[in-house]
C-alpha cells in the first residue's frame, strides 16, 4: 500500500499519464491524477479515442499496480495528442475542484445528489456494478436509486454504507447521457427477440426499410451482440452501421446470416440507445469527424470479397472472425485475394504486424468490422511509424 501511494505521488509530481490496475477485475483506468485524498485517488480518465471521459474515485486498497511506462501508455499518449490534432468532438469537462485535505468520496456523493447525475458504483459486497442516482447522503451511508439501462424494472432504492464503495465513476460521457435520459419518459418494454429464420429475415428487411435500430446476437457462443441500423442486405449477409455504447456511430460490421442467433427489435437497451442518438444529434456528437457514416455498398456483390479487396488495396485495418475454431478473431489487413484465399497480416497487442500472416479461405470469414475509431487510430499510428 505504501509503495502504491508513493507511485501515485510520483505520478502527480511528474504529471504522468498512468494506468491503474485492480486485483480482482480486468477493468483498467487510464488518465491523469486529479487529487490524492485521504480516502482514495481521483483520476481524470480518457476513452480509447483519447477524449476525456469523466473521472474515477478509487480506494487505495483496490489498486494492484500503478503503471507509468508501457506500450499501452505510449499508444494512449498518441491518442490523446491525436484527439486534439484531429479535432475530435467531446462534451466539455469542467475541473472537479475537490478539497484535497478532505475525504473525496463524501464530496463526490454530495455533488452527485445535488446535480442528480447518474454515477457508477463498484461495491465490495457485489460482483456487478450499479448505476443510478444518489438520493441522500449522511456521514456513514447514502440512499441510491438504481437505473438499469438493460431493464427499467430494476428501479429500487437501497441504503448503502460509504465504506462499501470501492470504485466510483462519474461525469463520463455515457453517464452524462444517462443523466439526461432518465429525465425523459421511459417505460419498460419487454424485449422482442426473434430467433426463427423466417422471422429474422422479415425483421431485417423491415429494419432496413424503416431505418429501425436493432440488435443482432452472434451465434458463435461469445455472447457478443451488435447494435445498429441496417445498411445493406443480401441473401448471404447483413451489413450494419454500428452504434456504440454512447450512441455514436461506431463503424461497420458485415456478418453472414448464419452467424446471427437472434434479432432484437425492441428492448429497454434499444430505447436507451435511441435516446442517446437523439441527444447526440442535438449536440452534433453523433459521429466523429474522422469517421464516415455515409458509405454505400452494393448488395448485388459478394460484400466480403469487395470489402477485403478494398482493404488490401489501401492497407486498411479490419477486424475479422472466421468459422475456423483454430483461427482466433484478429485485427489486421488482408493481402490480395487469389483463388478464394488471402493472407491476413494481424497486429498483435504490442502493435507489431505479423509479416508472415495467416492463410484464410474467404468463405470461412463470418464477420468483418471496419471503419471504426480504434481501427482508424491503430492504422494511423502504424502508418506514421512506417509499419503499414
Secondary structure, DSSP 8 states (H G I E B T S, - for coil): -HHHHHHHHHHHHTT--EEEEESS----EEEEEEEEETTEEEEEEE-TTS-EEEEEEE-GGGEEEEE-SSHHHHHHHHHHHHHHHTT------------TTS-HHHHHHHHHHHHT--EEEEETT-SSEEEEEEEEE-SSEEEEEE--TT-TT---EEEEEGGGEEEEEES-HHHHHHHHHTTS-------EEE-SHHHHHHHHHHHHHHT--EEEEESSSS--EEEEEEEEE-SSEEEEEEE-TTSSEEEEEEEEGGGEEEEEEE-HHHHHHHHHHHHHHHTT-SS-TTS-------TTS-HHHHHHHHHHHHT--EEEEES-TTS--EEEEE---BTTEEEEEEB-TTS-B-SS-EEEEGGGEEEEEES-HHHHHHHHHHHHTT--
